[in-house]
Amino acid sequence: MSNTPLFSTHEWMIAWRYLRAKRAEGGVSVMTWISVIGIALAVFALIATLAVRSGFRAEFVDTILGANAHVTVYNSISVDADGNTSRLMTDYAERAEALRQVPGVTRVAPLVKGEVMVTGPGGAAGVQVFGIFPDDLKTLPRIANPETAKGSIGDFAAGLAIGSGVARELGIGLGDTIKLISPEGTKTPFGTSPRIKSYKVTYIFSAGRYDIDRTRVYMPFDEAQAFFNTLGGADELEVMVADPENVEDMNLVLLRAAGERSLLWSWKDSSGAFLRALQMEDNVMFVILSVLVLIATMNIVSGLIMLVKNKGRDIGILRTIGLTEASILRVFFICGSVTGLVGTAVGVVLGSLFAIYIDPIFDVINYLSGGGVWDPSVRGIYELPAQLRLSDVLSAVALSLGLSFVITIFPARRAARMNPVEALRYE
């Protein structure tokens, strides 16, 4: 049994001649080029958009998981005999050790947290202070990154680690002294007096998120306990897990290990609404850009219809000498599908290059526009990210080729069903 090819050699030859033919020869090369360019631009826009959206989500999630707890464990409110409320954990060391034994937990760090006013030579700012052990601070990837930090994290025990945004706001650098002012200070017969204390800046980090770098200060755990009047206790436990994307599956076992009065708050609880909105936006953008691809592929229809009209005499002759309707259909299907293939290939190359070289491209755009195109205080991250994923590229290719092939069938069928007698009557 012989294997007959789907498209014969003479069908490819005829289709190739039609694609190359100029208008004077009855071809539609201009429309062919317009179709190729339109599809290429549509596929480029789709891949570039998907790459930027994927990069934005990956960067956003990475900055969350690299500088924040995957799960925060804290106490429910307790009330003492005098009516004072508290969430303080006095047994934080034992509970932290119990959480470390849970399979999938990679890190547990006790924290003391408080909001204070910090002052420096350049002004004042409100910040959030995290009291943490030096060894625990070194295990935060986004904080302990030496490529983006100034100073040595090994000097943290002798002072404070502050975000680059805080340093910029206060106009300070390594070795400078800042003052922390807490409204919850010492209680006196005349009321509560603010607690004011000076500290040396020994480490400046950049977590890659504007809101973190602009508001966060790390203080040695023992010093934070003394400053916030929480001696012997911690405010919460910072837990990191091996699979943060599925952290909700560990809620029950973490609660059991943390003990009574424990409550959990995961990174998905705090950022889940934003991530869901981002996913919805991704879906909407894909649909909108799919319509753009559809519009671009419609140029193939108009080009083929013109080609069929111009080649009516040729179709009649080909049918007369023995070509079947199926052969004529395949000839014009090749014409349309090759246009879609070439346009899709060019679009994939352009979209991939855009995603790979997005930083220099964006630098040029920023320079030509005079700067200030990307505002990190609004966007949250410092630069426009892009992540080229194979699944996104394959989705764009499948969409473009699928539409190109389907749309090509209709004018190709019209050509195949043309009556050769009618085609040659007026020739």
N, C-alpha and C positions, 0 to 999 in steps of 0.2 A: 504494500500500500504506500503510495507516494504522498509526501507532505506538500500540499499545495499552499503557497504563501497567501496571506490574507490580501496583500496588495501586490499586484504583478509589476514587473519592471516597466512595461509600457505605460501603466497607469501613473507610476512615479514620474516617468519622463514627460508625459503630457502635462501633469500638474506643475512640474518644475518650469516648463516652457510658459505656462500661463502666469505663473508667479513672477517670472522675469520680464514678461512682455510689457512694453511701454504703451501709453495711451494711443499713439499713432498706429500700433499694431493690433489694437483692439483689446489691450490689457488694461489693468487698473493698478499699476504699480504704486501710484500716489496713495490710493486708498489702502493698499497693503501696508505701506510704510506708516500711514496714520494709525491703522489698527495695531501694528507692532508697538509703536510709541505709546499709544493709549494704554494697552495692556501692560506694558513695561512700567509705566508710571503708576498705574493702579496697584500692581503687585509690589512695587517698591514702597508705596505709601502704606500698604497693608503690613508688610514685613517690618518696616521701620517703626510703625506704631506699636505692633505687637512686641517688638524688641524693647522699646522704651517702657511700655507698660510692665513687661516682665522684669526689666531691670529696676524699675521704680519699686515694685513690690519686694523684690529680692533685697534691695538695699534697705528699704524701710524695715523689713523683718529682721535683717541682719543687725541693724543698729539697735533694734529692740532687744534681740536675744543676746547680743554681745555686750550690753551695758546694763541690762535690767534682769530682775528675777523672772524665771519662767513661771514659777509659782511662789506667791508670798503667803507665808503662814503667820497668822496673828491671833491674838486672844479675843474672845468676846468680852464685852464690858462687864466688869465686876464693880460692886458698890460696897465700901467698907462701912463700919459702924457710924462714922461721921457723915456719911452721905457722899463721900468723894468717889468719883469713878476712875477706873484705870484699866488699861489693856496690857500693863507691864508683865513680861515673862521673867519670872525669877529663876525658873528651871530651864533656861534656854539651852544650856550646855547639854543636859540629858536629852532634851527633845531633839536637838540638832543631831546628836549621835544616833538616836533612833531613826531619824529620817535618812541618815547616810546609809543605813543598812537596807533600805528599800531598793530592790532591783530597778535599775534604770535611772537612779538619782546619781548625778555626777558631782554635785557640789551643794553644800549647805553652809550659809554664813549668817551669824547673828548680826543684827543691825540696830543701831540707835538713830532715830530720825527726828529732825526738827527743822522748822523754818525760822530763819533769822535775817537780820539786816547786816550787810557787810559793807564796810567803808574802806576806801583807798584814796590815793592821791588824785585819781580822776573822777571821783564821785562815790555814789552809793548804789547798792542794788539789793534786791531781795533774792535770797538763794535758799536752797534746800540742802541741809547738811546730813550726810550719811556717816554715822560712826561705824567703822569697820576695822577688823583686825588686818594688819599689813599683809599677812600671808593670803588672806581671802581677797584683798584688792588685787593682788598679782594674778589671780585666776580669772579676772574679768577681761576677756579678749580685747574689747574696744577701748578699755581704760588703760590697760598695760601695754598697748601697742607702742613700741619704741620709735616706729617710723613717723608717727604723727604727734608724739609727745615731746615735751621739753623737760630736761632734768632727768634724774634717775628715780625710778619708783622705789628703789631701795632706801631712799632718804625720807620716805613718807612718814615713818615713825617720829621724825623730828619736827614735823610741821603739818601743813595741809596740802592736799592735792585739789586743784581747782580746774574747772573747765576753761577752755581757751576763750569762750565768749565772756565769761566772768572776768578773766584777766584783761581782755580788751575793753570791757565796760569800765573797769576800775583804773585802767592805765597802769598796770603793774606787770612785773616780770619775775623770774626766778630770784629768790633771795629777798624780795620785798616783804614788808610786813603789812598785814591787814587787820582790821578790827571786826570782831563778830559781836553783834548786839542782839541779845535775846530778851523779849519782853517778859518772859517767864523767869524772872531772876530770884533774888533773895526776898523773902517775905519779912517785912518790918512792921512795927506798930503803926506806921504811917502808910502802909500799903506795900505793894510789890515793886521793888526797884529793879530796873533792867540790869542784866548781867552783861558786862563788857569785858572782852579779853582780846589781847593781841596775839597773832600767830604769824609764823614765817611761812611763806609759800615755797615749798620744796619740790613741787611737781605740777606741771601744767599738761593736761591731756586734751585730746580732741576725739570724741566718740563718733564723729561723723553726722551727728544730729544737732541741729541748731538749738532746739529746746533743751537738750541735755547739757551741751557745752555752755549754754547761757545761764543755767540755773543751778548747776550741781557743784557741791563742794564735799570732798571726803576728809574725814577727821579720824585719827586713831581711836579705836573703840573705847579704851579706858578714859581718854580725855573727853570723849563725847558723853560718857556716862556722868562724869563730873560736871560738865558744862550744862547738861540738861537735867540734872538732879535725878538720874535714873541709876544710881549706884546699885550694883548687884542684879541688874535686870537688862533686858533688851526689849525693844519695841516689836520686832518681828524677825522672822527667819527667811532668808533669801535662798530659794531652792532652784537649782538648775537640773535639767533632766537630759537624757541622751536623745530623746525624740520629742522636741518641743511642739512639733506640728500636731501630735496626738496626745498632748498633755492631759486632756480631759479624761482619757482612759485611766489615768493614775489617781484621780481625785479620791476615790474611796480608800485605797491603800495608804495614800499620804495622810488622810484624815485619821485613820486608825493609828498610824505610827506617831503622829503629832500629839495625840492624847486628847483629853477632855478640854473643853472650852476653845478648841482650835477652829479656826475658820480659814478658808482658802480663797485666794484671788489670783487667777492666772493671767498671763499676758494676753490671752485671747479675750478674757473678760474686759480688759482695759482697751484693747485695740481691735476687738472683733468687729465692731460696727464699721470702723474705717476700712478694714480688710474686705468686709462684705460689700461695702459701697464701691471699693476698688474693683472687685470681681464683677459687680453689676455693670460698672463703667466699661470694663474690658469687653463684656458681652455685647453691649450696645455699640461700642466702637467697631467691633468685628462685623456686626450686621450692617452698619453704615458703610464701612469700607467694602463690604461684599457687594453692596449696591453699586459702588463706584467701579468695581471690577466688572459687574454685569453691564454697566453702561459702556465700558471700554470694549467689551467683547461684542457689543451690538454693532460696532464698526465692521466686524467681520461679516455680519449679515449684509450690510449695505454694500460692502465691497464685492461679496460673492454674487449678490443679485445683479450688480452692474456687470460683473464678469460673465455671468450666464447670459445676460442680454447681449453683450458684445460678441459672445462666442456661440450664438445660436446656429450660425452656418456650420461651424466646426462640429457642433454636437450632432447636427443632422447628418453630416458626412460620416462621422465616427459610427453613428448608429447604422448607417447604410452599409458600411463595410464590415459590420458584424459585432461591434461592441454592444454589450447588453446594458440594460438599465442599471444593473448593479455596478458595472464597470464605470459608467458615467457618474453614478453617485459616489463611488470611491475616489474618482479623480478630483471632484470638487470638494469632497470631504478632506482629502489630503491638502488641498489649497487652504482651506480654513483652519485645519488643525495645525499645519506647519506655522501659520501666522501666530496662532495661540502659543505654540511651543516656543518659538523664537522670542515673542514678547514676554512670556513667563520667565524664560531663562535670563533675559536681560534684566528683568525686574528683580529676580532673585539675587543676581550679582550686585546690582545697585543697592538693594536693601541690606544685603550682608555687609557690603563695604561701609555703608552708613553706620550700622551697628558697631562694627569693629573700630572705625575711626571717628566715633561720635565726639570725642573730646577735642581733637584739633578742628573738626568742622564747627563745633559750637563755639570754640575760641574765636574763629574767624567771624562768625555771626555776631558774637558779642562785641568784637572789635569794630565791625562795620556799623553796628547800631549805637556805638558810644558807650557800651557797658551797661550793667544793671538789668540785663535781660532776665537773669535768674536770681531771685531774691530768696536766700535761705531762710529768712525769718517767716516767709509765707509758705515755701515748699517744704521746709523741715530738714532737707538734706542740702549739701553744699554744691552739688553738681548734677547735671542731667545724666542719669545712668542708662545703660542699654545692655540687655542680656540676650544674645542670639541663641535661641533654643531650636533644636531640630524639629520639635513638634510644631512650633509656630511656622517655620519655613514649609514643612510638609502640608500644613493646613492651607497656607496661601497657594502653594503649588496645586494641591488637589482642587481647591475652589476655582482657580483660574483655568486649569486644563479641563475640569469638568464642565464649566460653563462654555468654554470655547468649543469643546466637542459636541455638546448638546445643541448649541445654537447653530453650528455648522450644518447639522443634519437637514434643517428645513430648506435652505436654498439649494443644497445638494440634491434633495429629493425633487425639487422643482425642475432642476436641470435634467435629472434622470427620466422624468415623466414627460419631457418635451417631445412632441410628435415630430419625427424627422421630416415628414411630408410638409407640415406647416412651417418648419424651420427653413426648408429649401424652396418654398413656393415662390418667394419674391427675390431669390438670388439669381 
